[in-house]
Amino acid sequence: MRELKGREVKLREGELLRRENANRQYMMKLENRYLLRNYMLEAGRFSGRGMDPNAMGGWEDPCCQIRGHFLGHWLSAAALRYYETGDVEIKAKTEAILEELAMCQRDNGGEWAGPIPEKYLYWIGQGRNIWAPQYNLHKLFMGLIDVYRYMEIDAALQIADRLADWFYRWSGGYSREEFDNILDIETGGMLEVWADLLDITGSDKYRELLGRYYRGRLFDPLLEGKDVLTNMHANTTIPEVLGCARAYEVTGEEKWLRIVQCYWKCAVTDRGYYATGGQTQGEIWTPMKKLKARLGDKNQEHCTVYNMIRLAEFLFRNTKDPEYMHYIEYNLRNGVMAQTYFQGPPWKGSPWTGLLTYFLPMKAGSKKDWAGEMDSFFCCHGTMLQANAAWNRLMYYQDDGAVYVTQYADSEAEFEAGGRKVCLTQRQDYMNGSLMNSSENSVQQTVNDITSTYANKPDFRKYVFTVKTEGETEFALCLRIPDWIAGKAKAYVNGELEKETECTDEFLRIDRRWKDGDAVILTLPIGLKFIPLPDDENMGAFRYGPDVLAGITEQERVLKLEDGAPEDELSADTEREWGTFRTFYRTENQDPGISFKKLNEVGYEPYQIYFKIKKQS
């Protein structure tokens, strides 16, 4: 199965485009001299009597042992941005960065190009406590490979290949047991790097590096079905297993795939996850099906969200199982969108925007802790750039004469079917009957039937797909039916009901010889659902479709109910503003009442996600 991506998919969704543009503006705002500072320092190319106080701080401070990691994330995000849009400015900025990196590599002797000293790697071989130097250097490799792959700049591959020579020589100086000890120190995605470079170059040194970086102490117990994750650092192992996924794609060896499948079973299927789709507290995996005691102030590290989305996407491509796309949808809506690039009304004088929050607290009365533009640069700062670089991904796939629609957002996908070019347009019909978006908008108010037909917010979502093609073209259109539907999903072709289903474990498939102008309407019933914790059925969170709702409260609240389901306690609140139906709710019988809004629209307010339900006798 092949993902349609890059310039094959054009994004039209306003909120997603806003996030892409905010991400691009931030990336361009970061000056090359700051992005490169630690690389230039290590290569002896920095001159002056002191450090610029306006430079990047946090993990990018020259005193930090993980300094320099952020540039790799930046390069990956730049490559993805260019691949989607052809952004020549971001490519020019990237080329200037590569030119300086090449000079740093030259002045370091022709191989080393890192922002940290080579001795860090020798020190971990001696058992010294150094903060994850391979994790750090993986980011540079990752960025260089993405720039080569998506921008087609040969210089990026040359830098990566010469740096790999250093790793090949260094890693070959240890016994198997000695190197296994080194692999117990966080390596990031080094395994994925070697698989990528093997695929690109075919060099035997990368096949040998794949073998050296096989982490048997983790992978073998996984294959035996053991729980090796409970209370273990999550984002240490996720990138390693992403490396296994890439190794399977490159080599075709089934053992790599089995490791990925066993990891998913251990991390997700058997363990469970929050209503948001995310996991972890304090960066570690929770015990299996025991989440209640882990509702804290450091849940759902953004890096784990981003990397688990990548893992789910790999498994989807290899199975066509929509379960993985359900999982991705929850993590996109309640992870990436909830933790990065907030924009909304202020809370008691707070700012209108927030850049990113490392964690998503789930303890009642918590607030998101938004990082600044120049003061943090922790790991999630980097995955924020990648996650928001190109929102046109994860939406369309093609395989065996079929096109799969996996996520819903206004967009266009271009592909070939039966030797003909096809353009599939997707748009959501909000059924609001008005284009007015503010009190100052003077758009013409045309009288229409929609405003009265849908007087209140519709209880279904409506997506319209239009086919553009020359001549009749045969292919199957496969539509994912989300697992949040509240009734039968229905698909209409040119106004006639084609299929209806409540099944969410397979795609709704429409086989047809399509003509230019053919239209498909998909309706998805939507409503509130109470999602209990796996270890306490009387404590749960509210989801409206894929969106988790947060109650705005400064202290923990218990919902006291006399009868009925928990969902019955919430009713729509301020559901309409100008031309838009909105997702706001309030409690009916609590004193004082609680207002609810989408978690991805919460900025600086204190909130509560999980509520204890107490039945009144």
VOGU-3710 file (C-alpha; in Angstrom, 3 decimals, decimal comma):
1> mrelkgrevk> 0,000/0,000/0,000  1,324/3,429/-0,957  0,551/6,688/0,793  -0,414/9,632/-1,387  1,654/12,528/-0,089  3,817/15,469/-1,041  2,322/17,418/-3,913  -0,130/14,590/-4,642  -2,351/15,928/-1,837  -3,402/19,556/-1,593
11> lregellrre> -4,679/20,682/1,790  -7,688/23,036/1,966  -8,654/22,765/5,648  -8,394/26,211/7,263  -7,302/25,197/10,769  -4,689/22,753/9,494  -3,319/25,334/7,069  -3,104/27,831/9,941  -0,966/25,369/11,872  1,259/24,686/8,879
21> nanrqymmkl> 1,777/28,395/8,290  2,489/29,120/11,958  5,033/26,301/11,937  6,676/27,616/8,778  6,866/31,167/10,135  8,481/29,933/13,326  11,011/27,822/11,430  12,015/30,744/9,235  12,282/32,996/12,283  15,013/30,849/13,841
31> enryllrnym> 18,324/32,204/12,567  20,874/29,844/11,041  23,641/31,104/13,334  21,589/29,958/16,327  20,541/26,634/14,796  24,183/25,910/13,934  25,866/27,367/17,012  26,745/24,106/18,744  27,985/22,513/15,540  30,249/25,500/14,879
41> leagrfsgrg> 31,510/25,462/18,464  32,428/21,792/18,274  34,233/22,320/14,964  36,130/25,353/16,247  34,406/27,582/13,727  32,844/29,950/16,278  34,673/33,180/17,045  34,066/35,922/19,544  34,498/36,747/23,211  31,113/35,722/24,482
51> mdpnamggwe> 27,814/34,009/23,700  24,840/35,865/22,266  22,280/36,164/25,096  19,486/36,060/22,505  20,522/32,627/21,231  18,496/29,457/21,685  18,431/28,251/25,290  17,134/25,236/27,187  18,443/21,991/25,704  20,312/24,018/23,067
61> dpccqirghf> 22,476/25,772/25,652  26,176/24,967/25,017  26,418/23,490/28,536  23,716/20,886/27,841  24,965/17,415/26,898  22,157/16,988/24,376  22,822/20,320/22,647  22,345/20,505/18,903  19,590/17,897/18,577  17,036/20,485/17,472
71> lghwlsaaal> 18,658/21,186/14,105  17,937/17,630/12,974  14,221/18,079/13,700  14,338/21,403/11,852  15,882/19,797/8,769  13,270/17,021/8,732  10,433/19,508/9,029  11,935/21,700/6,294  12,164/18,691/3,975  8,543/17,724/4,616
81> ryyetgdvei> 7,402/21,296/4,066  9,247/21,509/0,766  7,940/18,122/-0,379  4,366/19,304/0,139  4,590/22,871/-1,146  7,820/23,411/-3,100  8,725/26,215/-0,674  11,878/27,683/-2,268  12,692/29,941/0,694  12,861/27,100/3,155
91> kakteailee> 14,952/25,102/0,691  17,428/28,005/0,339  17,693/28,248/4,130  18,331/24,499/4,269  21,056/24,704/1,621  22,854/27,407/3,618  22,720/25,210/6,730  24,117/22,226/4,819  26,977/24,325/3,486  28,043/25,211/7,029
101> lamcqrdngg> 27,578/21,612/8,252  29,863/20,405/5,480  32,534/22,884/6,579  32,131/21,769/10,200  32,624/18,170/9,092  35,734/19,152/7,118  37,238/21,013/10,084  36,471/18,043/12,364  38,623/15,815/10,174  36,226/14,753/7,419
111> ewagpipeky> 33,814/12,437/9,279  32,531/13,855/12,552  29,807/16,457/12,070  28,094/16,364/15,457  27,347/19,206/17,900  28,904/17,254/20,788  32,428/15,821/21,240  33,250/12,335/19,946  34,462/11,378/23,420  30,824/11,255/24,632
121> lywigqgrni> 30,439/8,047/22,617  33,635/6,553/24,020  32,532/7,538/27,517  29,263/5,605/27,295  31,370/2,647/26,181  33,273/3,044/29,449  30,023/3,169/31,437  30,097/6,890/32,188  26,776/8,656/32,685  26,332/10,799/29,564
131> wapqynlhkl> 22,938/12,045/28,409  21,962/10,021/25,330  24,556/11,088/22,733  23,265/8,611/20,123  19,707/9,888/20,566  21,115/13,349/19,894  23,091/12,370/16,803  20,187/10,369/15,391  18,342/13,660/14,925  21,095/14,993/12,652
141> fmglidvyry> 21,123/11,765/10,631  17,314/11,844/10,402  17,300/15,433/9,150  20,021/14,809/6,578  18,274/11,711/5,235  14,924/13,536/4,972  16,574/16,450/3,156  18,157/14,022/0,682  14,897/12,082/0,281  12,465/15,005/-0,090
151> meidaalqia> 14,644/17,884/-1,308  17,003/15,719/-3,390  20,124/17,539/-2,141  23,148/15,251/-2,556  25,233/17,170/-0,021  22,970/15,941/2,783  23,643/12,295/1,904  27,389/12,941/1,649  27,513/14,398/5,165  25,462/11,506/6,557
161> drladwfyrw> 27,537/8,840/4,794  30,847/10,255/6,049  29,509/10,530/9,596  28,343/6,919/9,322  31,938/5,893/8,606  32,847/7,160/12,068  30,028/5,113/13,630  31,009/2,011/11,698  34,575/2,190/12,983  33,585/3,115/16,546
171> sggysreefd> 30,878/0,450/16,954  33,187/-2,214/15,555  35,553/-1,824/18,492  33,311/-3,601/21,021  32,259/-7,157/21,735  28,588/-8,118/21,439  28,071/-7,875/25,203  29,929/-4,585/25,423  27,837/-3,082/22,638  24,628/-4,420/24,181
181> nildietggm> 25,560/-2,385/27,257  25,942/0,676/25,019  22,526/-0,006/23,432  20,981/0,187/26,894  21,782/3,914/26,758  19,059/5,651/24,727  19,943/5,385/21,030  16,941/7,137/19,504  16,321/5,976/15,940  19,844/4,922/14,982
191> levwadlldi> 18,507/1,561/13,782  16,125/3,392/11,450  19,042/5,493/10,157  21,020/2,415/9,138  17,978/0,907/7,425  17,364/4,157/5,522  20,986/4,415/4,416  21,049/0,750/3,408  17,989/1,387/1,242  19,543/4,497/-0,325
201> tgsdkyrell> 23,102/3,279/-0,874  23,000/-0,526/-0,774  26,313/-0,432/1,116  27,207/-3,524/3,142  28,425/-1,357/6,028  24,808/-0,425/6,746  23,687/-4,047/6,699  26,399/-4,762/9,262  25,337/-1,760/11,344  21,764/-3,099/11,343
211> gryyrgrlfd> 23,082/-6,258/12,951  25,202/-4,410/15,494  22,228/-2,268/16,543  19,859/-5,212/16,998  18,873/-4,709/20,636  18,332/-8,281/21,727  17,748/-7,354/25,366  14,547/-5,614/24,277  13,526/-7,347/21,068  13,942/-10,986/22,125
221> pllegkdvlt> 11,715/-10,741/25,240  9,122/-8,923/23,117  9,111/-11,835/20,689  8,585/-14,152/23,673  5,467/-12,189/24,668  6,923/-10,697/27,850  5,861/-7,317/29,245  9,100/-5,369/28,983  7,470/-1,916/28,968  5,649/-1,354/32,272
231> nmhanttipe> 7,315/1,562/34,084  9,953/1,826/31,339  10,794/5,059/29,523  8,486/5,125/26,501  10,297/7,272/23,989  13,492/5,256/24,350  11,904/2,170/22,819  9,406/3,631/20,312  12,142/4,953/17,966  13,968/1,627/18,244
241> vlgcarayev> 10,865/-0,233/17,103  10,347/2,300/14,318  13,820/1,174/13,267  12,562/-2,411/13,168  9,666/-1,285/10,982  12,032/0,385/8,532  14,398/-2,600/8,597  11,490/-4,834/7,574  10,611/-2,520/4,687  14,206/-2,529/3,443
251> tgeekwlriv> 15,236/-6,145/4,036  11,926/-8,010/3,948  13,020/-10,108/6,943  9,917/-11,229/8,856  11,576/-11,091/12,273  11,655/-7,291/12,134  7,904/-7,204/11,451  7,153/-9,609/14,303  9,016/-7,328/16,721  6,834/-4,391/15,659
261> qcywkcavtd> 3,649/-6,435/16,033  4,666/-7,685/19,473  5,552/-4,162/20,556  2,162/-2,804/19,487  0,401/-5,603/21,341  2,419/-4,882/24,489  2,241/-1,077/24,287  -1,303/-0,534/23,018  -3,578/-3,574/22,677  -2,852/-5,160/26,055
271> rgyyatggqt> -1,995/-1,930/27,891  -4,819/0,377/26,866  -4,648/4,143/26,464  -6,389/7,315/27,527  -9,480/8,716/25,805  -7,110/11,054/23,972  -5,339/8,137/22,321  -2,139/8,960/24,215  -0,289/7,168/26,977  2,451/7,587/29,603
281> qgeiwtpmkk> 2,877/9,547/32,824  6,251/11,018/33,645  7,491/9,702/30,271  6,978/6,040/31,258  4,473/3,397/30,178  1,650/2,738/32,643  0,923/-0,752/33,976  -1,383/-2,768/31,752  -4,988/-1,556/31,937  -4,165/0,452/35,063
291> lkarlgdknq> -4,430/4,121/34,184  -6,361/5,607/37,096  -3,377/5,967/39,434  -1,389/7,663/36,657  -3,632/10,678/36,030  -0,983/13,275/36,771  0,718/16,454/35,683  3,038/14,811/33,126  0,815/12,644/30,936  1,104/12,117/27,191
301> ehctvynmir> 4,564/13,359/26,253  4,259/14,891/22,777  7,192/12,876/21,397  5,394/9,633/22,221  2,271/10,898/20,456  4,221/11,736/17,307  6,256/8,542/17,241  3,324/6,235/18,005  1,411/7,861/15,133  4,333/6,908/12,892
311> laeflfrntk> 4,264/3,334/14,194  0,504/3,050/13,677  0,903/4,341/10,125  3,454/1,625/9,327  1,120/-1,068/10,661  -1,784/0,338/8,672  0,199/0,177/5,427  0,996/-3,457/6,144  -2,489/-4,566/7,212  -5,088/-2,115/5,819
321> dpeymhyiey> -6,707/-2,407/9,252  -8,624/0,831/10,027  -7,971/0,289/13,758  -4,635/2,014/13,298  -6,226/5,018/11,615  -8,783/5,304/14,434  -5,834/5,464/16,815  -4,085/8,075/14,668  -7,204/10,257/14,512  -7,500/10,417/18,311
331> nlrngvmaqt> -3,820/11,262/18,689  -3,928/13,949/16,003  -7,009/15,633/17,464  -6,181/15,275/21,168  -2,398/15,113/21,009  -0,722/17,105/18,256  -3,576/19,635/17,984  -4,006/19,865/21,750  -0,307/20,322/22,507  0,983/22,595/19,741
341> yfqgppwkgs> 0,171/25,986/18,169  -2,780/26,955/20,330  -4,738/30,001/19,217  -7,850/31,217/20,961  -9,455/33,682/23,351  -7,357/34,548/26,424  -8,103/33,202/29,885  -8,012/35,934/32,528  -5,462/38,011/30,668  -3,423/35,127/29,236
351> pwtglltyfl> -1,930/35,305/25,709  -3,931/34,436/22,602  -1,403/31,831/21,514  0,719/28,982/22,880  3,618/27,296/21,115  3,778/23,814/22,598  3,363/21,883/25,804  5,743/18,980/26,517  3,102/17,071/28,484  -0,691/17,009/28,474
361> pmkagskkdw> -1,659/16,920/32,160  -4,707/14,822/33,071  -4,818/15,590/36,758  -7,923/17,587/37,667  -7,319/21,329/37,870  -4,155/21,163/35,762  -3,039/23,666/33,150  -1,015/23,259/29,986  2,515/24,601/30,441  3,308/26,432/27,203
371> agemdsffcc> 6,970/26,763/26,195  8,470/29,917/24,737  10,010/30,382/21,312  13,647/30,567/22,489  13,823/29,138/26,000  13,163/25,398/25,796  14,094/23,319/22,749  13,425/20,048/24,507  12,647/16,914/22,497  8,961/17,751/22,009
381> hgtmlqanaa> 9,972/21,144/20,648  11,549/19,235/17,778  8,712/16,790/17,091  6,353/19,789/17,131  8,072/21,042/13,965  7,784/17,665/12,258  4,172/17,066/13,291  3,041/20,430/11,903  5,273/20,607/8,833  2,812/18,961/6,432
391> wnrlmyyqdd> -0,740/18,214/7,517  -1,579/16,667/4,128  -0,190/13,304/5,262  -2,024/10,230/6,613  -5,122/11,028/4,558  -5,064/8,971/1,340  -3,572/5,627/0,287  -3,655/3,575/-2,893  -3,370/-0,169/-3,413  -4,685/-2,882/-5,769
401> gavyvtqyad> -7,015/-0,653/-7,745  -8,413/1,014/-4,637  -8,053/4,449/-3,051  -8,427/4,633/0,729  -9,666/7,745/2,520  -8,262/7,445/6,027  -8,705/10,921/7,578  -11,298/13,593/6,933  -10,321/17,172/6,078  -10,897/19,496/3,133
411> seaefeaggr> -8,338/18,434/0,524  -7,618/17,190/-2,990  -5,807/13,968/-3,892  -4,348/13,285/-7,315  -3,536/9,764/-8,479  -3,654/7,448/-11,482  -6,218/4,693/-11,976  -6,589/2,582/-15,090  -4,020/4,716/-16,869  -5,966/7,920/-16,304
421> kvcltqrqdy> -5,305/10,832/-13,996  -7,919/11,312/-11,303  -8,510/14,136/-8,835  -10,596/13,327/-5,768  -11,855/16,387/-3,903  -13,002/16,136/-0,289  -14,870/18,822/1,602  -16,980/18,933/4,717  -20,471/20,376/4,416  -21,066/22,099/7,760
431> mngslmnsse> -24,773/22,589/6,983  -24,688/26,051/8,550  -26,296/27,996/5,708  -24,075/31,034/6,226  -20,557/32,230/5,448  -20,591/34,976/8,076  -17,581/34,554/10,367  -17,557/37,737/12,458  -19,703/40,672/13,503  -17,889/42,808/10,929
441> nsvqqtvndi> -18,351/40,390/8,032  -20,532/41,950/5,345  -20,922/38,806/3,251  -24,230/38,577/1,419  -26,873/36,814/3,495  -28,688/34,693/0,944  -31,987/33,243/2,122  -31,832/29,437/1,965  -33,500/26,343/3,337  -30,429/25,106/5,205
451> tstyankpdf> -30,698/27,605/8,041  -34,143/26,327/9,000  -33,583/22,666/8,114  -30,598/22,544/10,477  -31,758/24,969/13,119  -29,488/23,291/15,657  -26,131/21,612/15,276  -26,653/18,524/13,081  -26,213/15,133/14,725  -24,089/13,874/11,869
461> rkyvftvkte> -21,047/14,959/9,915  -21,332/15,239/6,155  -18,422/14,843/3,737  -18,703/15,374/-0,004  -16,297/13,675/-2,441  -16,176/14,704/-6,088  -14,380/12,781/-8,831  -12,653/14,612/-11,676  -11,401/12,434/-14,530  -11,309/12,244/-18,313
471> getefalclr> -13,442/9,351/-19,447  -14,728/6,516/-17,300  -12,210/5,249/-14,735  -12,563/2,113/-12,657  -11,340/1,983/-9,076  -12,680/1,290/-5,606  -13,247/4,161/-3,190  -12,725/2,896/0,358  -13,979/5,141/3,151  -12,894/4,698/6,764
481> ipdwiagkak> -15,836/4,532/9,157  -14,564/5,966/12,468  -15,181/3,959/15,613  -16,823/6,993/17,236  -19,940/6,880/15,045  -23,244/6,990/16,937  -25,344/5,069/14,403  -25,288/3,920/10,791  -22,866/5,597/8,418  -24,398/6,106/4,964
491> ayvngeleke> -22,792/6,620/1,572  -24,736/8,148/-1,318  -23,528/8,125/-4,937  -25,022/10,880/-7,086  -27,857/11,271/-4,605  -28,761/7,571/-4,330  -28,066/5,541/-1,206  -25,252/3,133/-2,086  -24,314/1,521/1,241  -24,853/1,872/4,968
501> tectdeflri> -22,974/0,282/7,842  -22,207/0,401/11,543  -19,064/-1,679/11,053  -15,885/0,171/11,993  -13,352/-2,643/11,577  -13,320/-2,503/7,783  -13,607/0,150/5,088  -16,875/0,985/3,365  -15,974/0,065/-0,210  -17,603/1,423/-3,363
511> drrwkdgdav> -16,535/-0,322/-6,596  -17,517/1,642/-9,669  -16,591/2,938/-13,094  -16,380/6,583/-12,181  -17,322/9,418/-14,507  -16,255/13,032/-14,322  -18,427/14,860/-11,795  -19,564/11,784/-9,859  -20,206/12,713/-6,242  -20,225/10,673/-3,046
521> iltlpiglkf> -21,781/11,947/0,168  -20,752/10,253/3,394  -22,734/10,916/6,561  -21,325/9,937/9,946  -23,669/10,102/12,962  -21,934/11,908/15,819  -22,637/12,480/19,479  -21,293/12,417/23,010  -19,746/9,280/24,451  -18,483/8,597/27,964
531> iplpddenmg> -15,181/6,714/27,758  -14,442/4,956/31,076  -11,013/4,064/32,351  -10,168/0,384/31,888  -9,680/0,021/35,654  -12,700/2,071/36,835  -15,943/2,026/34,847  -17,295/4,884/36,972  -14,512/7,270/36,011  -14,180/8,483/32,474
541> afrygpdvla> -13,855/11,239/29,918  -16,317/12,695/27,427  -15,660/12,568/23,699  -17,668/14,306/20,996  -16,816/12,285/17,934  -12,994/12,144/17,923  -12,572/15,185/20,185  -12,062/14,807/23,928  -13,910/17,452/25,946  -12,352/19,187/28,932
551> giteqervlk> -14,344/20,622/31,813  -13,093/24,063/32,797  -12,533/23,962/36,541  -9,838/24,941/39,020  -10,499/22,006/41,336  -11,510/18,387/40,994  -15,226/17,837/40,523  -17,341/14,712/40,938  -20,422/14,429/38,729  -23,409/13,503/40,876
561> ledgapedel> -26,167/11,874/38,841  -29,618/10,700/39,892  -30,263/8,492/36,854  -29,442/8,103/33,198  -26,130/7,802/31,377  -23,264/10,225/32,063  -23,699/11,692/28,563  -27,199/12,846/29,531  -25,734/15,237/32,094  -24,207/17,425/29,361
571> sadterewgt> -26,210/19,658/27,048  -25,192/21,941/24,188  -24,110/25,434/25,185  -23,599/28,512/22,937  -23,705/26,116/19,977  -23,808/28,871/17,339  -21,692/31,948/16,718  -22,315/33,905/13,497  -22,048/31,303/10,731  -20,493/28,492/12,752
581> frtfyrtenq> -21,812/25,619/14,834  -19,527/25,188/17,835  -18,727/22,369/20,262  -19,464/23,653/23,750  -21,353/21,848/26,510  -22,417/22,460/30,093  -23,643/20,314/32,946  -27,363/20,310/33,727  -27,534/19,432/37,422  -24,176/20,244/39,022
591> dpgisfkkln> -23,796/23,138/41,445  -21,909/25,101/40,366  -22,146/24,096/36,733  -19,173/23,080/34,589  -18,526/24,281/31,042  -16,910/21,900/28,550  -14,926/22,602/25,392  -12,702/20,619/23,059  -9,349/19,781/24,609  -7,575/21,064/21,504
601> evgyepyqiy> -9,192/24,472/22,062  -8,044/24,755/25,681  -5,255/27,271/26,131  -4,396/28,528/29,606  -7,529/27,502/31,516  -7,432/24,970/34,355  -9,292/21,858/33,262  -10,405/18,350/34,120  -10,593/15,477/31,629  -11,546/12,462/33,756
611> fkikkqs> -14,612/12,681/36,012  -15,795/10,337/38,716  -19,486/9,500/38,323  -21,395/9,136/41,592  -24,979/7,872/41,494  -27,314/9,545/43,972  -29,390/7,095/45,999
//
